[in-house]
Amino acid sequence: MTALSEYDRLEASALWRPEGETQRIEVVLSMGKATLIISDTNDKTLSHWSLPAIERVNGTNERLAIYAPSLDTDERLETEDETMIAAILRIQRAIERGTPRPGRLRGGILAAACIGALALGVFWLPGALVSQAVTIVPGVTRTQIGEALLTRIERLSGKPCDTVHGARALQALKSRLLASGVGDIIVLRSGVNSTQHLPGGVILLNRSIIEDYEDPDVVAGYILAEQQRAAEVDPLEHLLRSAGFMTSMRLLTSGKIPKDTLDTYAEDLLRQAPAPVDIDLLIERFAAAEVRPLPYAYAKDITGVTTLPLIEADAIRLQSARRVLADGDWVALQDICGT
């Protein structure tokens, strides 16, 4: 999902009121691939709003447009810039046209699930509903669920690390490792043990993964390993199986997951240690990304005993490896959380 090309360089002034605050501050708005980026006048990113989820909370015939990132928050954004208002509306319409219509599909799936439940019994239904939900939920909904989870995680971990130079270096890392362009990499000061992943391709990194090592190949290895975990167990499926039968029903019928369910899952997620991954598939992922596995292998186990297959694979694939980040970008990324 990409903003229309004519809006790539669009900027506008606005007033932003953060959640839980009464004071509005002057900000600058700009368009991202699927987000509205809110920055201060010094070009420091303050927040990202999902374009599909943005709601206008006042009348469309009024000159001043007031927006919210969702209807369950008191965070607000005000702008009178006609070009920006028109751009948000046009992009949302373009996204809506390209998104599968959920109404009829949900109704048909719900009816089929009910008939199947009567035929095969209550022991089959919960797993079948999860499978159906995972299969038919569109990418934009996965992204919204991931963003909602991240918001709740931020209440426990604090806001993601973000500096001007660090953000540019992080973007370079995304371009290097997120080949499909889908997903995001978020650096947190605390909360997550080392790495974790969310629906929508979001990878969470604890700042120590970046600050405690001198080789960007280590960070790349942690990201590739987390991508492999997400490939082995669908993160949306994990969420639904953890949350229970009614959450799958709510997702199928309304397209949403209750906030209290997301709060509970976010807390559980931060307590979980990273699951083991298939080592052969991980080696293939390193090879496809052209990243050396050796630095990551020794970061995970300084003795190399438990990561021997990765160490042996490094000797074979060393010639095909490419640099993960330029030196300047790596230095900037290591300082993304500041002092």
Secondary structure as a PSIPRED ss2 file (coil, helix, strand):
# PSIPRED VFORMAT (PSIPRED V4.0)

   1 M C   1.000  0.000  0.000
   2 T C   1.000  0.000  0.000
   3 A C   1.000  0.000  0.000
   4 L C   1.000  0.000  0.000
   5 S H   0.000  1.000  0.000
   6 E H   0.000  1.000  0.000
   7 Y H   0.000  1.000  0.000
   8 D C   1.000  0.000  0.000
   9 R C   1.000  0.000  0.000
  10 L C   1.000  0.000  0.000
  11 E E   0.000  0.000  1.000
  12 A E   0.000  0.000  1.000
  13 S E   0.000  0.000  1.000
  14 A E   0.000  0.000  1.000
  15 L E   0.000  0.000  1.000
  16 W E   0.000  0.000  1.000
  17 R E   0.000  0.000  1.000
  18 P C   1.000  0.000  0.000
  19 E C   1.000  0.000  0.000
  20 G C   1.000  0.000  0.000
  21 E C   1.000  0.000  0.000
  22 T C   1.000  0.000  0.000
  23 Q C   1.000  0.000  0.000
  24 R C   1.000  0.000  0.000
  25 I E   0.000  0.000  1.000
  26 E E   0.000  0.000  1.000
  27 V E   0.000  0.000  1.000
  28 V E   0.000  0.000  1.000
  29 L E   0.000  0.000  1.000
  30 S E   0.000  0.000  1.000
  31 M E   0.000  0.000  1.000
  32 G C   1.000  0.000  0.000
  33 K C   1.000  0.000  0.000
  34 A C   1.000  0.000  0.000
  35 T E   0.000  0.000  1.000
  36 L E   0.000  0.000  1.000
  37 I E   0.000  0.000  1.000
  38 I E   0.000  0.000  1.000
  39 S E   0.000  0.000  1.000
  40 D C   1.000  0.000  0.000
  41 T C   1.000  0.000  0.000
  42 N C   1.000  0.000  0.000
  43 D C   1.000  0.000  0.000
  44 K C   1.000  0.000  0.000
  45 T E   0.000  0.000  1.000
  46 L E   0.000  0.000  1.000
  47 S E   0.000  0.000  1.000
  48 H E   0.000  0.000  1.000
  49 W E   0.000  0.000  1.000
  50 S E   0.000  0.000  1.000
  51 L H   0.000  1.000  0.000
  52 P H   0.000  1.000  0.000
  53 A H   0.000  1.000  0.000
  54 I C   1.000  0.000  0.000
  55 E E   0.000  0.000  1.000
  56 R E   0.000  0.000  1.000
  57 V C   1.000  0.000  0.000
  58 N C   1.000  0.000  0.000
  59 G C   1.000  0.000  0.000
  60 T C   1.000  0.000  0.000
  61 N C   1.000  0.000  0.000
  62 E C   1.000  0.000  0.000
  63 R C   1.000  0.000  0.000
  64 L C   1.000  0.000  0.000
  65 A E   0.000  0.000  1.000
  66 I E   0.000  0.000  1.000
  67 Y E   0.000  0.000  1.000
  68 A E   0.000  0.000  1.000
  69 P C   1.000  0.000  0.000
  70 S C   1.000  0.000  0.000
  71 L C   1.000  0.000  0.000
  72 D C   1.000  0.000  0.000
  73 T C   1.000  0.000  0.000
  74 D C   1.000  0.000  0.000
  75 E C   1.000  0.000  0.000
  76 R E   0.000  0.000  1.000
  77 L E   0.000  0.000  1.000
  78 E E   0.000  0.000  1.000
  79 T E   0.000  0.000  1.000
  80 E C   1.000  0.000  0.000
  81 D C   1.000  0.000  0.000
  82 E H   0.000  1.000  0.000
  83 T H   0.000  1.000  0.000
  84 M H   0.000  1.000  0.000
  85 I H   0.000  1.000  0.000
  86 A H   0.000  1.000  0.000
  87 A H   0.000  1.000  0.000
  88 I H   0.000  1.000  0.000
  89 L H   0.000  1.000  0.000
  90 R H   0.000  1.000  0.000
  91 I H   0.000  1.000  0.000
  92 Q H   0.000  1.000  0.000
  93 R H   0.000  1.000  0.000
  94 A H   0.000  1.000  0.000
  95 I H   0.000  1.000  0.000
  96 E H   0.000  1.000  0.000
  97 R H   0.000  1.000  0.000
  98 G H   0.000  1.000  0.000
  99 T C   1.000  0.000  0.000
 100 P C   1.000  0.000  0.000
 101 R C   1.000  0.000  0.000
 102 P H   0.000  1.000  0.000
 103 G H   0.000  1.000  0.000
 104 R H   0.000  1.000  0.000
 105 L H   0.000  1.000  0.000
 106 R H   0.000  1.000  0.000
 107 G H   0.000  1.000  0.000
 108 G H   0.000  1.000  0.000
 109 I H   0.000  1.000  0.000
 110 L H   0.000  1.000  0.000
 111 A H   0.000  1.000  0.000
 112 A H   0.000  1.000  0.000
 113 A H   0.000  1.000  0.000
 114 C H   0.000  1.000  0.000
 115 I H   0.000  1.000  0.000
 116 G H   0.000  1.000  0.000
 117 A H   0.000  1.000  0.000
 118 L H   0.000  1.000  0.000
 119 A H   0.000  1.000  0.000
 120 L H   0.000  1.000  0.000
 121 G C   1.000  0.000  0.000
 122 V C   1.000  0.000  0.000
 123 F C   1.000  0.000  0.000
 124 W C   1.000  0.000  0.000
 125 L H   0.000  1.000  0.000
 126 P H   0.000  1.000  0.000
 127 G H   0.000  1.000  0.000
 128 A H   0.000  1.000  0.000
 129 L H   0.000  1.000  0.000
 130 V H   0.000  1.000  0.000
 131 S H   0.000  1.000  0.000
 132 Q H   0.000  1.000  0.000
 133 A H   0.000  1.000  0.000
 134 V H   0.000  1.000  0.000
 135 T H   0.000  1.000  0.000
 136 I H   0.000  1.000  0.000
 137 V C   1.000  0.000  0.000
 138 P C   1.000  0.000  0.000
 139 G H   0.000  1.000  0.000
 140 V H   0.000  1.000  0.000
 141 T H   0.000  1.000  0.000
 142 R H   0.000  1.000  0.000
 143 T H   0.000  1.000  0.000
 144 Q H   0.000  1.000  0.000
 145 I H   0.000  1.000  0.000
 146 G H   0.000  1.000  0.000
 147 E H   0.000  1.000  0.000
 148 A H   0.000  1.000  0.000
 149 L H   0.000  1.000  0.000
 150 L H   0.000  1.000  0.000
 151 T H   0.000  1.000  0.000
 152 R H   0.000  1.000  0.000
 153 I H   0.000  1.000  0.000
 154 E H   0.000  1.000  0.000
 155 R H   0.000  1.000  0.000
 156 L H   0.000  1.000  0.000
 157 S H   0.000  1.000  0.000
 158 G C   1.000  0.000  0.000
 159 K C   1.000  0.000  0.000
 160 P C   1.000  0.000  0.000
 161 C C   1.000  0.000  0.000
 162 D C   1.000  0.000  0.000
 163 T C   1.000  0.000  0.000
 164 V H   0.000  1.000  0.000
 165 H H   0.000  1.000  0.000
 166 G H   0.000  1.000  0.000
 167 A H   0.000  1.000  0.000
 168 R H   0.000  1.000  0.000
 169 A H   0.000  1.000  0.000
 170 L H   0.000  1.000  0.000
 171 Q H   0.000  1.000  0.000
 172 A H   0.000  1.000  0.000
 173 L H   0.000  1.000  0.000
 174 K H   0.000  1.000  0.000
 175 S H   0.000  1.000  0.000
 176 R H   0.000  1.000  0.000
 177 L H   0.000  1.000  0.000
 178 L C   1.000  0.000  0.000
 179 A C   1.000  0.000  0.000
 180 S C   1.000  0.000  0.000
 181 G C   1.000  0.000  0.000
 182 V C   1.000  0.000  0.000
 183 G C   1.000  0.000  0.000
 184 D E   0.000  0.000  1.000
 185 I E   0.000  0.000  1.000
 186 I E   0.000  0.000  1.000
 187 V E   0.000  0.000  1.000
 188 L E   0.000  0.000  1.000
 189 R C   1.000  0.000  0.000
 190 S C   1.000  0.000  0.000
 191 G C   1.000  0.000  0.000
 192 V C   1.000  0.000  0.000
 193 N C   1.000  0.000  0.000
 194 S C   1.000  0.000  0.000
 195 T E   0.000  0.000  1.000
 196 Q E   0.000  0.000  1.000
 197 H E   0.000  0.000  1.000
 198 L E   0.000  0.000  1.000
 199 P C   1.000  0.000  0.000
 200 G C   1.000  0.000  0.000
 201 G C   1.000  0.000  0.000
 202 V E   0.000  0.000  1.000
 203 I E   0.000  0.000  1.000
 204 L E   0.000  0.000  1.000
 205 L E   0.000  0.000  1.000
 206 N E   0.000  0.000  1.000
 207 R H   0.000  1.000  0.000
 208 S H   0.000  1.000  0.000
 209 I H   0.000  1.000  0.000
 210 I H   0.000  1.000  0.000
 211 E H   0.000  1.000  0.000
 212 D C   1.000  0.000  0.000
 213 Y C   1.000  0.000  0.000
 214 E C   1.000  0.000  0.000
 215 D C   1.000  0.000  0.000
 216 P H   0.000  1.000  0.000
 217 D H   0.000  1.000  0.000
 218 V H   0.000  1.000  0.000
 219 V H   0.000  1.000  0.000
 220 A H   0.000  1.000  0.000
 221 G H   0.000  1.000  0.000
 222 Y H   0.000  1.000  0.000
 223 I H   0.000  1.000  0.000
 224 L H   0.000  1.000  0.000
 225 A H   0.000  1.000  0.000
 226 E H   0.000  1.000  0.000
 227 Q H   0.000  1.000  0.000
 228 Q H   0.000  1.000  0.000
 229 R H   0.000  1.000  0.000
 230 A H   0.000  1.000  0.000
 231 A H   0.000  1.000  0.000
 232 E H   0.000  1.000  0.000
 233 V C   1.000  0.000  0.000
 234 D C   1.000  0.000  0.000
 235 P H   0.000  1.000  0.000
 236 L H   0.000  1.000  0.000
 237 E H   0.000  1.000  0.000
 238 H H   0.000  1.000  0.000
 239 L H   0.000  1.000  0.000
 240 L H   0.000  1.000  0.000
 241 R H   0.000  1.000  0.000
 242 S H   0.000  1.000  0.000
 243 A H   0.000  1.000  0.000
 244 G C   1.000  0.000  0.000
 245 F H   0.000  1.000  0.000
 246 M H   0.000  1.000  0.000
 247 T H   0.000  1.000  0.000
 248 S H   0.000  1.000  0.000
 249 M H   0.000  1.000  0.000
 250 R H   0.000  1.000  0.000
 251 L H   0.000  1.000  0.000
 252 L H   0.000  1.000  0.000
 253 T H   0.000  1.000  0.000
 254 S H   0.000  1.000  0.000
 255 G C   1.000  0.000  0.000
 256 K C   1.000  0.000  0.000
 257 I C   1.000  0.000  0.000
 258 P C   1.000  0.000  0.000
 259 K H   0.000  1.000  0.000
 260 D H   0.000  1.000  0.000
 261 T H   0.000  1.000  0.000
 262 L H   0.000  1.000  0.000
 263 D H   0.000  1.000  0.000
 264 T H   0.000  1.000  0.000
 265 Y H   0.000  1.000  0.000
 266 A H   0.000  1.000  0.000
 267 E H   0.000  1.000  0.000
 268 D H   0.000  1.000  0.000
 269 L H   0.000  1.000  0.000
 270 L H   0.000  1.000  0.000
 271 R H   0.000  1.000  0.000
 272 Q C   1.000  0.000  0.000
 273 A C   1.000  0.000  0.000
 274 P C   1.000  0.000  0.000
 275 A C   1.000  0.000  0.000
 276 P C   1.000  0.000  0.000
 277 V C   1.000  0.000  0.000
 278 D C   1.000  0.000  0.000
 279 I H   0.000  1.000  0.000
 280 D H   0.000  1.000  0.000
 281 L H   0.000  1.000  0.000
 282 L H   0.000  1.000  0.000
 283 I H   0.000  1.000  0.000
 284 E H   0.000  1.000  0.000
 285 R H   0.000  1.000  0.000
 286 F H   0.000  1.000  0.000
 287 A H   0.000  1.000  0.000
 288 A H   0.000  1.000  0.000
 289 A H   0.000  1.000  0.000
 290 E C   1.000  0.000  0.000
 291 V C   1.000  0.000  0.000
 292 R C   1.000  0.000  0.000
 293 P C   1.000  0.000  0.000
 294 L H   0.000  1.000  0.000
 295 P H   0.000  1.000  0.000
 296 Y H   0.000  1.000  0.000
 297 A H   0.000  1.000  0.000
 298 Y H   0.000  1.000  0.000
 299 A H   0.000  1.000  0.000
 300 K H   0.000  1.000  0.000
 301 D C   1.000  0.000  0.000
 302 I C   1.000  0.000  0.000
 303 T C   1.000  0.000  0.000
 304 G C   1.000  0.000  0.000
 305 V C   1.000  0.000  0.000
 306 T C   1.000  0.000  0.000
 307 T C   1.000  0.000  0.000
 308 L H   0.000  1.000  0.000
 309 P H   0.000  1.000  0.000
 310 L H   0.000  1.000  0.000
 311 I H   0.000  1.000  0.000
 312 E H   0.000  1.000  0.000
 313 A H   0.000  1.000  0.000
 314 D H   0.000  1.000  0.000
 315 A H   0.000  1.000  0.000
 316 I H   0.000  1.000  0.000
 317 R H   0.000  1.000  0.000
 318 L H   0.000  1.000  0.000
 319 Q H   0.000  1.000  0.000
 320 S H   0.000  1.000  0.000
 321 A C   1.000  0.000  0.000
 322 R C   1.000  0.000  0.000
 323 R C   1.000  0.000  0.000
 324 V C   1.000  0.000  0.000
 325 L C   1.000  0.000  0.000
 326 A C   1.000  0.000  0.000
 327 D H   0.000  1.000  0.000
 328 G H   0.000  1.000  0.000
 329 D H   0.000  1.000  0.000
 330 W H   0.000  1.000  0.000
 331 V H   0.000  1.000  0.000
 332 A H   0.000  1.000  0.000
 333 L H   0.000  1.000  0.000
 334 Q H   0.000  1.000  0.000
 335 D C   1.000  0.000  0.000
 336 I C   1.000  0.000  0.000
 337 C C   1.000  0.000  0.000
 338 G C   1.000  0.000  0.000
 339 T C   1.000  0.000  0.000
